[in-house]
Amino acid sequence: MAKRSEHVEAVTLLRVVRLHERQRPELALLFAVPNGGDRNPVVAAKLKAEGVRAGVPDYLLPVARQGFHGLAIELKAVGGRPSSEQRQWLADLVAQGWRAEVCVGWGAAWDVLSDYLGMTHETTGS
């Protein structure tokens, strides 16, 4: 079986999230942070000047649950590892009262989202 890219994992996660928005409208508040990807130096400089920061988690859900202010997810493909900047952001968010997780694969990310929102669901797998 071929390794799935982080892009494929992300697209799959968002398809599942969108399918469940009617059941849990707060899922509509989940958004991606477009920090990654290759950019030409001019665009990269503009984004940095606008406040783009290395290591910000891939997904943020600004919904308070379970005593947390929100949920942050760093999504990785199988074999992927968070960078030191990503680990620091997650730790800093935890220190500020957020739940922050590294999830390998869309299934793990969906499980975290479901748990955070108190949803019961059958295991989706990844």
URUR-V120981 format. One record per residue. N is the residue number from 0. RES is the residue in one small letter. SS is DSSP state (alpha for helix, beta for strand, coil for the rest). PSI is psi in radians with two decimals (NA if undefined). OMEGA is omega in whole degrees, 0 to 359 (NA if undefined). Layout:
N;RES;SS;PSI;OMEGA / N;RES;SS;PSI;OMEGA
This chain:
0;m;coil;2.34;181 / 1;a;coil;2.57;178 / 2;k;coil;2.33;178 / 3;r;coil;2.39;180 / 4;s;coil;2.83;176 / 5;e;alpha;-0.61;177 / 6;h;alpha;-0.81;180 / 7;v;alpha;-0.71;177 / 8;e;alpha;-0.75;182 / 9;a;alpha;-0.79;180 / 10;v;alpha;-0.72;179 / 11;t;alpha;-0.78;178 / 12;l;alpha;-0.84;183 / 13;l;alpha;-0.55;175 / 14;r;alpha;-0.76;179 / 15;v;alpha;-0.76;179 / 16;v;alpha;-0.84;182 / 17;r;alpha;-0.59;178 / 18;l;alpha;-0.41;184 / 19;h;coil;0.05;183 / 20;e;coil;-0.54;180 / 21;r;coil;-0.68;178 / 22;q;coil;-0.71;182 / 23;r;coil;1.52;184 / 24;p;alpha;-0.45;180 / 25;e;alpha;-0.32;176 / 26;l;alpha;-0.40;178 / 27;a;alpha;-0.29;178 / 28;l;alpha;-0.13;177 / 29;l;beta;2.28;178 / 30;f;beta;2.69;179 / 31;a;beta;2.56;175 / 32;v;coil;1.93;186 / 33;p;coil;1.11;181 / 34;n;coil;-0.51;187 / 35;g;coil;-3.08;176 / 36;g;coil;2.76;178 / 37;d;coil;2.35;179 / 38;r;coil;2.63;177 / 39;n;coil;2.77;186 / 40;p;alpha;-0.59;181 / 41;v;alpha;-0.82;179 / 42;v;alpha;-0.74;179 / 43;a;alpha;-0.75;179 / 44;a;alpha;-0.71;179 / 45;k;alpha;-0.79;181 / 46;l;alpha;-0.71;178 / 47;k;alpha;-0.73;178 / 48;a;alpha;-0.50;179 / 49;e;alpha;-0.13;175 / 50;g;coil;0.11;176 / 51;v;coil;2.34;184 / 52;r;coil;2.35;177 / 53;a;coil;2.40;173 / 54;g;coil;-0.14;179 / 55;v;coil;2.38;182 / 56;p;coil;2.71;183 / 57;d;coil;-0.67;185 / 58;y;beta;2.42;176 / 59;l;beta;2.39;175 / 60;l;beta;1.71;183 / 61;p;coil;1.12;181 / 62;v;coil;2.15;180 / 63;a;coil;2.25;176 / 64;r;beta;2.66;171 / 65;q;coil;0.54;180 / 66;g;coil;0.07;178 / 67;f;beta;2.70;177 / 68;h;coil;-0.46;182 / 69;g;coil;-3.12;181 / 70;l;beta;2.34;175 / 71;a;beta;2.35;180 / 72;i;beta;2.23;169 / 73;e;beta;1.94;184 / 74;l;beta;2.29;178 / 75;k;beta;2.58;170 / 76;a;coil;2.83;177 / 77;v;coil;2.29;181 / 78;g;coil;-0.17;180 / 79;g;coil;2.64;180 / 80;r;coil;2.51;178 / 81;p;coil;2.55;177 / 82;s;coil;2.96;178 / 83;s;alpha;-0.64;178 / 84;e;alpha;-0.70;178 / 85;q;alpha;-0.77;178 / 86;r;alpha;-0.68;180 / 87;q;alpha;-0.77;178 / 88;w;alpha;-0.79;181 / 89;l;alpha;-0.76;179 / 90;a;alpha;-0.73;180 / 91;d;alpha;-0.68;178 / 92;l;alpha;-0.70;176 / 93;v;alpha;-0.75;180 / 94;a;alpha;-0.40;179 / 95;q;coil;0.15;175 / 96;g;coil;0.25;177 / 97;w;coil;2.69;166 / 98;r;beta;2.26;184 / 99;a;beta;2.19;188 / 100;e;beta;2.55;166 / 101;v;beta;2.23;181 / 102;c;beta;2.21;177 / 103;v;beta;1.88;180 / 104;g;coil;2.70;182 / 105;w;alpha;-0.60;181 / 106;g;alpha;-0.73;178 / 107;a;alpha;-0.70;179 / 108;a;alpha;-0.71;178 / 109;w;alpha;-0.70;178 / 110;d;alpha;-0.73;179 / 111;v;alpha;-0.80;178 / 112;l;alpha;-0.81;181 / 113;s;alpha;-0.77;178 / 114;d;alpha;-0.79;182 / 115;y;alpha;-0.70;182 / 116;l;coil;0.02;178 / 117;g;coil;0.51;180 / 118;m;coil;2.49;171 / 119;t;coil;2.35;180 / 120;h;coil;2.77;174 / 121;e;coil;2.62;180 / 122;t;coil;2.28;184 / 123;t;coil;-0.47;184 / 124;g;coil;3.07;178 / 125;s;coil;NA;NA
